[in-house]
Amino acid sequence: MQRQSFLRLYAWVISLHRASRSRRSAQATMIETSASPILIFAAIALFLVLAILEIDLHRDELRELGLIVGEESLAPSLVGP
């Protein structure tokens, strides 16, 4: 009795493995396609904007850790009246 249930379980696992292998080959063809250069440029630009905003948001903490040195003050000629 146990042997038959083990063989059924084994057959089920093998069928799942074969099905996943065929799915993997279908996904491999999708991976080979290249991304659009405009999409890559937009992703990099958005990442840089996010990095700049995060650095600006946490400037005091970064200065305390010593990762930002110097004063970033505006020149007096650029300040308004």
Sequence and secondary structure as in RCSB ss.txt:
>XXXX:A:sequence
MQRQSFLRLYAWVISLHRASRSRRSAQATMIETSASPILIFAAIALFLVLAILEIDLHRDELRELGLIVGEESLA
PSLVGP
>XXXX:A:secstr
 HHHHHHHHHHHHHHHHHHHHHHHHHHHHHHTS   HHHHHHHHHHHHHHHHHHHHHTHHHHHHHTSS S     
TTTS  
